[in-house]
Amino acid sequence: MQTLMETVDVHRAGTSTRAARRSRPGASGHRAYAALREEILHGRYSPGERLKEVEVAAALGTSRTPVREAFLQLELEGMVSLNPHRGAIVRALTEADVREMFVLRAVLEGFCASEAATRMSDEDIVHLEALHERFEHAVGRRSGKVQTAALIALNSEFHRAVIGGSGLTRVAAVVDKLTAVPVAWKDGFWASRRQRDTAVVYHREVIDAIRARDPLRADAVMKSHVYAAKDYFTDQLSRGEDRA
């Protein structure tokens, strides 16, 4: 005869197994979401393009259920629109989207820079300097696809380092969502010599403010840096609408 504890253990094992089974579709949905999100950001699917469940599922090597879950998550992030008659449509960024994204980024990253000015170690500041030197060196190279990819990566690394130095662990994931724009957009930004040179100046000023342990200045400079990028993207959208 089973003891009471043995019965409880069997029940717990069964419960854990059932819970694991229930979690599998969610896990599959997350994998489908991550893969589909990357493909949208890297231009595999264009703004306005219809995403058909069957075709996307086949491309990702999964069933339709995880794809539906991925669509719902991407709709929450504003990357797709779900239409009752047409299904999922890749959203194009609007001026309102860009303003909202960059204003939120400015607030969050400005706060991170101000915290980094008081909390970042001397060793971390040296690391930030080294990142900036690599970034500045990449900016000085001849234009090209390889350089653009390197600039995107180095710029992201610099901003992550500032966020990391702030000790605000929850902010990084939020900023990551806010910086999720198609690579084609980033390519256009970094193809501009003016934008590259401006970013170099702002990065240097952020480092100087952090090294001086001046939180107000660090906050102001980082916000100005992000707002400058906002102005560029809203201007590009406005120009596109004028040509339409």
C-alpha positions as CSV (number, residue, x, y, z in Angstrom):
1,M,0.0,0.0,0.0
2,Q,1.3,3.5,-0.9
3,T,2.1,5.8,2.0
4,L,0.6,9.2,2.0
5,M,3.9,10.8,1.1
6,E,4.3,8.4,-1.9
7,T,0.8,9.3,-3.1
8,V,1.7,13.0,-2.8
9,D,5.0,12.4,-4.7
10,V,3.2,10.5,-7.5
11,H,0.6,13.3,-7.7
12,R,3.4,16.0,-7.9
13,A,5.2,14.0,-10.6
14,G,2.0,13.8,-12.7
15,T,1.3,17.5,-12.1
16,S,4.8,18.4,-13.2
17,T,4.5,16.3,-16.4
18,R,1.2,17.9,-17.3
19,A,2.6,21.3,-16.6
20,A,5.6,20.6,-18.9
21,R,3.2,19.4,-21.6
22,R,1.2,22.6,-21.3
23,S,4.3,24.7,-21.5
24,R,5.6,23.2,-24.8
25,P,3.2,25.0,-27.1
26,G,4.2,28.3,-25.3
27,A,7.9,27.5,-25.7
28,S,7.3,26.7,-29.4
29,G,5.4,29.9,-29.8
30,H,8.3,31.9,-28.3
31,R,10.7,30.3,-30.6
32,A,8.5,31.1,-33.6
33,Y,8.1,34.6,-32.3
34,A,11.8,35.1,-31.9
35,A,12.5,33.8,-35.4
36,L,9.7,35.7,-37.1
37,R,10.7,38.9,-35.3
38,E,14.3,38.6,-36.5
39,E,13.1,38.0,-40.1
40,I,10.9,41.1,-40.1
41,L,13.7,43.2,-38.6
42,H,16.1,41.9,-41.2
43,G,13.8,42.6,-44.1
44,R,12.7,39.1,-45.0
45,Y,9.1,40.4,-44.8
46,S,8.4,43.9,-45.9
47,P,6.0,46.5,-44.4
48,G,2.5,45.9,-45.7
49,E,3.2,42.2,-46.6
50,R,0.7,39.6,-45.6
51,L,2.0,36.8,-43.4
52,K,0.2,33.5,-44.2
53,E,0.1,31.1,-41.3
54,V,0.7,28.0,-43.5
55,E,3.6,29.5,-45.4
56,V,5.3,31.0,-42.2
57,A,4.8,27.7,-40.4
58,A,6.5,25.8,-43.3
59,A,9.3,28.3,-43.4
60,L,9.9,28.0,-39.7
61,G,9.5,24.2,-39.6
62,T,6.7,24.3,-37.1
63,S,2.9,23.9,-36.8
64,R,0.4,26.7,-37.2
65,T,-0.4,27.0,-33.5
66,P,3.0,28.5,-32.5
67,V,2.8,30.8,-35.5
68,R,-0.6,32.1,-34.2
69,E,1.0,32.7,-30.8
70,A,3.9,34.5,-32.4
71,F,1.5,36.8,-34.4
72,L,-0.3,37.7,-31.1
73,Q,3.0,38.7,-29.4
74,L,4.2,40.6,-32.4
75,E,0.9,42.5,-32.5
76,L,1.4,43.5,-28.9
77,E,4.8,44.9,-29.9
78,G,3.3,46.8,-32.8
79,M,5.2,44.9,-35.4
80,V,2.2,43.3,-37.1
81,S,-1.5,44.1,-37.4
82,L,-4.1,41.3,-37.2
83,N,-6.9,41.7,-39.6
84,P,-10.0,39.4,-39.3
85,H,-10.1,39.0,-43.1
86,R,-6.5,39.2,-44.2
87,G,-4.6,37.7,-41.2
88,A,-1.3,39.2,-40.0
89,I,0.1,42.2,-41.9
90,V,3.6,43.6,-41.3
91,R,3.2,47.1,-40.0
92,A,5.0,50.1,-41.4
93,L,6.4,52.6,-38.9
94,T,4.5,55.9,-38.7
95,E,5.8,59.2,-37.4
96,A,3.7,58.6,-34.3
97,D,5.4,55.3,-33.7
98,V,8.8,56.8,-34.1
99,R,8.1,59.7,-31.7
100,E,6.7,57.3,-29.1
101,M,9.6,54.9,-29.4
102,F,12.3,57.6,-29.2
103,V,10.7,59.7,-26.5
104,L,10.5,56.5,-24.3
105,R,14.1,55.7,-25.2
106,A,15.3,59.2,-24.3
107,V,13.7,59.0,-20.9
108,L,15.0,55.5,-20.1
109,E,18.5,55.8,-21.5
110,G,18.9,59.3,-20.0
111,F,18.0,57.8,-16.6
112,C,20.5,55.0,-17.2
113,A,23.2,57.4,-18.1
114,S,22.6,59.5,-15.0
115,E,22.7,56.4,-12.8
116,A,25.9,55.2,-14.6
117,A,27.6,58.5,-13.8
118,T,27.3,57.6,-10.1
119,R,27.5,53.8,-10.2
120,M,29.9,52.8,-13.0
121,S,33.3,51.6,-11.9
122,D,36.5,53.0,-13.2
123,E,37.1,49.7,-15.0
124,D,33.7,49.9,-16.7
125,I,34.5,53.5,-17.9
126,V,37.7,52.3,-19.4
127,H,35.8,49.6,-21.2
128,L,33.3,52.2,-22.4
129,E,36.3,54.3,-23.7
130,A,37.6,51.3,-25.6
131,L,34.2,50.7,-27.2
132,H,34.1,54.3,-28.3
133,E,37.5,54.1,-29.8
134,R,36.5,51.1,-31.9
135,F,33.3,52.9,-32.9
136,E,35.2,56.0,-33.9
137,H,37.6,53.9,-35.9
138,A,34.8,52.2,-37.7
139,V,33.2,55.6,-38.5
140,G,36.5,56.8,-40.1
141,R,36.5,53.9,-42.6
142,R,35.2,54.0,-46.1
143,S,31.4,53.6,-46.5
144,G,30.1,50.1,-47.2
145,K,27.9,47.3,-46.0
146,V,30.5,45.7,-43.7
147,Q,31.1,49.1,-42.1
148,T,27.4,49.7,-41.6
149,A,26.9,46.3,-39.9
150,A,29.9,47.0,-37.7
151,L,28.6,50.5,-36.7
152,I,25.2,49.1,-35.8
153,A,26.8,46.4,-33.6
154,L,29.2,48.8,-31.9
155,N,26.6,51.4,-31.3
156,S,24.3,48.8,-29.7
157,E,27.2,47.6,-27.6
158,F,28.0,51.1,-26.4
159,H,24.4,51.8,-25.4
160,R,24.2,48.4,-23.6
161,A,27.3,49.2,-21.7
162,V,25.9,52.4,-20.4
163,I,22.6,50.6,-19.5
164,G,24.6,47.9,-17.8
165,G,26.7,50.4,-15.9
166,S,23.5,51.9,-14.5
167,G,22.6,48.7,-12.6
168,L,19.0,49.0,-13.8
169,T,18.6,45.4,-14.9
170,R,15.0,45.6,-16.1
171,V,15.6,48.5,-18.5
172,A,17.7,46.6,-21.0
173,A,14.9,44.4,-22.1
174,V,12.5,47.4,-22.5
175,V,15.1,49.4,-24.6
176,D,15.7,46.3,-26.7
177,K,12.1,46.3,-27.7
178,L,12.2,50.1,-28.4
179,T,15.2,49.8,-30.7
180,A,13.7,47.0,-32.7
181,V,13.4,48.7,-36.1
182,P,14.1,47.1,-39.5
183,V,17.8,46.9,-40.4
184,A,17.1,48.8,-43.6
185,W,16.2,51.8,-41.5
186,K,19.4,51.5,-39.5
187,D,21.4,51.1,-42.7
188,G,20.0,54.4,-44.0
189,F,20.9,56.2,-40.7
190,W,24.5,55.0,-40.6
191,A,25.0,55.6,-44.3
192,S,24.7,59.3,-43.5
193,R,28.2,60.8,-42.8
194,R,26.5,63.5,-40.7
195,Q,24.7,61.0,-38.5
196,R,27.9,59.0,-38.0
197,D,29.9,62.1,-37.0
198,T,27.2,63.3,-34.7
199,A,27.0,60.0,-32.9
200,V,30.7,60.1,-32.3
201,V,30.4,63.5,-30.7
202,Y,27.5,62.4,-28.5
203,H,29.2,59.2,-27.4
204,R,32.2,61.2,-26.4
205,E,30.1,63.6,-24.4
206,V,28.3,60.8,-22.6
207,I,31.6,59.3,-21.6
208,D,32.9,62.6,-20.4
209,A,29.8,63.2,-18.3
210,I,30.0,59.7,-16.7
211,R,33.8,60.1,-16.0
212,A,33.1,63.5,-14.4
213,R,30.4,61.8,-12.2
214,D,27.9,64.3,-13.4
215,P,24.4,62.6,-13.5
216,L,22.5,65.7,-14.7
217,R,24.9,66.2,-17.6
218,A,24.9,62.5,-18.5
219,D,21.1,62.5,-18.6
220,A,20.9,65.6,-20.8
221,V,23.5,64.4,-23.3
222,M,22.0,61.0,-23.7
223,K,18.6,62.4,-24.2
224,S,19.9,64.9,-26.8
225,H,21.6,61.9,-28.6
226,V,18.4,59.9,-28.8
227,Y,16.3,62.9,-29.8
228,A,18.7,63.7,-32.6
229,A,18.1,60.2,-34.0
230,K,14.4,60.7,-33.6
231,D,14.6,63.9,-35.6
232,Y,16.4,62.0,-38.4
233,F,13.8,59.2,-38.6
234,T,10.8,61.5,-38.4
235,D,12.3,63.7,-41.1
236,Q,12.8,60.6,-43.4
237,L,9.2,59.5,-42.8
238,S,8.0,63.0,-43.6
239,R,10.0,63.1,-46.8
240,G,8.6,59.8,-47.8
241,E,5.0,61.0,-47.3
242,D,5.7,64.2,-49.2
243,R,6.9,62.1,-52.2
244,A,3.9,59.7,-52.0
